[in-house]
Amino acid sequence: MLTKRQKQALDFIKSYTQKKGFAPSLEEIGRHLGLSAVSTAHHHVRALEDLGYLRKEDNQPRAIDVYQKEQMVRIPLSGTIAAGNPIEAIEEKESITVPRSILSRGGDFFALKVTGDSMVEENIDDGDVVILRRQNFAETGQKVVALIDNSEATLKKFSKGRNNVTLIPGNSKYEPITLEPDRLNIQGIVIDVIKTETRIETLPKITFTQELEVQSRPLPIDQVVCGDAIENLKKTPSKSVDLIIADPPYNLSKGNKLQWSAVSGYKGFGGKWNKVMEAWDNQSLSELFEFSFAWLSECKRILKETGSIWVFGTYHNIGVINTIFQLLEIEIINEVIWYKRNAFPNLSGRRLTASHENLLWGHVGKKRSYYFDYKTAKAFFSPNDLLKPEGKQMRTVWDIPNNKESNETKFGKHPTQKPLSVCKRIISVASKEGDIILAPFTGAGSECVAAKMLNRHYIGIELEKEYVDIAKKRLENCKVQTSF
Ligand SMILES: C[S@@+](CC[C@H](N)C(=O)[O-])C[C@H]1O[C@@H](n2cnc3c(N)ncnc32)[C@H](O)[C@@H]1O
């Protein structure tokens, strides 16, 4: 299912292309959607591409092809086939959805998942799925799945000789297999390949912004800036911020591995209900790593020695964040588990109900001079937190129902908005009145609103204008409190 913004982008691209005969530029898509950053239009186009609605040539302006939504058909995914040494044929009964147009009229089709590397030079890699037409003959040059001696199955290129047949691997590491024709039983010929997602092979190149390179500008105190977090963090002076509360994309919307399956629906983390389904929340592992490294290294640079950083996450991204903390030598002070007593039940019934989020708290100073209000933390009491007795030390499990009061959503909703109660607790234990609090992924502004209510200064950065507008309205309408 498309989000509202994705649908608007797709409709615009289609009608523009129909009228003008060429596709709109990213700037035009952005203008049509009322976006201030071209990168957001790019995010939407990339999401539509991942979902199989269109294809965009990299680095080519206006090179967008819109696919007409194809009729999809199911064919059996009959098992695994070795693209290495022949293995015993494995029979499994599953099915896979493919566009009807790749199947010629008539015929019996099936799919097999490939293991091994003997066809890599033919662009068939380990993990890919091959689509086959069932037939017991082949022409020289066709790729076939064949049984040798009626027991071992293999995927190879076929070549017919005068008295024998040869199975040729698509990898010079392996030798061709030549046989008498009656030892070979062809099962089908390959008509198409579904590629799996590119895997991470090397860690991305990492670059640090050097102190001298920073083109600082005055801090946008008590403002929410619409734009990219990394770009804006790079302009922020070093050692200028007391507390950072980052609620970055969690990567919950990560799509399926098989590109075509994504067209017909989302499987994976507990079904589509659990997904945010936003373009900004869909990154490959290497993109997630590179992105997280970039914004965290800037955060490290701009934090004061007495400051600290909190990052929200779940198991989808928190391992990456934890690793990067360690690589950047951001010392972990605590990991807090935000326990959500009222978590939404798991609809698929195939896993435990996810009922917590993780918060990593770290600091960058050499002397552990980060600010911690021990007394406030100890004195904290809320009748809603059944795990924090009054007057006892605050522990690392916070029992905070994931409820938002009506005034938290009255100016509009955000799919992953945090309750003010969580943000206020962080701010109260890790900052003082008058401190500067930065939220690089502001969303609907909860961290900034909590900061303002607790008499701190805030700086927000958010990519999407519609969320910036919600945050600004919330900030205009909130009042300073005396306690949290
Ligand atoms: C998890 S949400 C934050 C929700 C926020 N804590 C709240 O309570 O409303 C992450 C936000 O980061 C924004 N975002 C994603 N990529 C970004 C980027 N590169 N720069 C700035 N904001 C970004 C998304 O638009 C989204 O609103």
The ligand as an SDF file (V2000), in Angstrom:
LIG
                    3D

 27 29  0  0  0  0  0  0  0  0999 V2000
   11.2000    8.5300   14.4220 C   0  0  0  0  0  0  0  0  0  0  0  0
   10.6550   10.0120   13.6990 S   0  0  0  0  0  0  0  0  0  0  0  0
   10.7690   11.2120   14.9890 C   0  0  0  0  0  0  0  0  0  0  0  0
    9.4990   11.4150   15.7490 C   0  0  0  0  0  0  0  0  0  0  0  0
    9.6260   12.4430   16.8810 C   0  0  0  0  0  0  0  0  0  0  0  0
   10.4200   11.9670   17.9800 N   0  0  0  0  0  0  0  0  0  0  0  0
    8.2640   12.8180   17.4400 C   0  0  0  0  0  0  0  0  0  0  0  0
    7.9790   12.5300   18.5770 O   0  0  0  0  0  0  0  0  0  0  0  0
    7.4670   13.3640   16.6740 O   0  0  0  0  0  0  0  0  0  0  0  0
   11.9750   10.3750   12.6580 C   0  0  0  0  0  0  0  0  0  0  0  0
   11.8160   11.6500   11.8600 C   0  0  0  0  0  0  0  0  0  0  0  0
   13.0380   11.8840   11.2000 O   0  0  0  0  0  0  0  0  0  0  0  0
   12.7620   12.5290    9.9710 C   0  0  0  0  0  0  0  0  0  0  0  0
   13.9260   12.3130    9.1130 N   0  0  0  0  0  0  0  0  0  0  0  0
   14.2640   11.2160    8.4060 C   0  0  0  0  0  0  0  0  0  0  0  0
   15.4320   11.4040    7.7670 N   0  0  0  0  0  0  0  0  0  0  0  0
   15.8470   12.6460    8.1140 C   0  0  0  0  0  0  0  0  0  0  0  0
   16.9890   13.4200    7.7790 C   0  0  0  0  0  0  0  0  0  0  0  0
   17.9340   12.9600    6.9610 N   0  0  0  0  0  0  0  0  0  0  0  0
   17.1040   14.6580    8.3130 N   0  0  0  0  0  0  0  0  0  0  0  0
   16.1530   15.1530    9.1440 C   0  0  0  0  0  0  0  0  0  0  0  0
   15.0310   14.4680    9.4630 N   0  0  0  0  0  0  0  0  0  0  0  0
   14.8900   13.2350    8.9700 C   0  0  0  0  0  0  0  0  0  0  0  0
   11.4830   11.8730    9.4750 C   0  0  0  0  0  0  0  0  0  0  0  0
   10.7850   12.7300    8.5860 O   0  0  0  0  0  0  0  0  0  0  0  0
   10.7430   11.6300   10.7810 C   0  0  0  0  0  0  0  0  0  0  0  0
    9.8070   12.6480   11.0230 O   0  0  0  0  0  0  0  0  0  0  0  0
  1  2  1  0
  2  3  1  0
  2 10  1  0
  3  4  1  0
  4  5  1  0
  5  6  1  0
  5  7  1  0
  7  8  2  0
  7  9  1  0
 10 11  1  0
 11 12  1  0
 11 26  1  0
 12 13  1  0
 13 14  1  0
 13 24  1  0
 14 15  1  0
 14 23  1  0
 15 16  2  0
 16 17  1  0
 17 18  1  0
 17 23  2  0
 18 19  1  0
 18 20  2  0
 20 21  1  0
 21 22  2  0
 22 23  1  0
 24 25  1  0
 24 26  1  0
 26 27  1  0
M  CHG  2   2   1   9  -1
M  END
$$$$
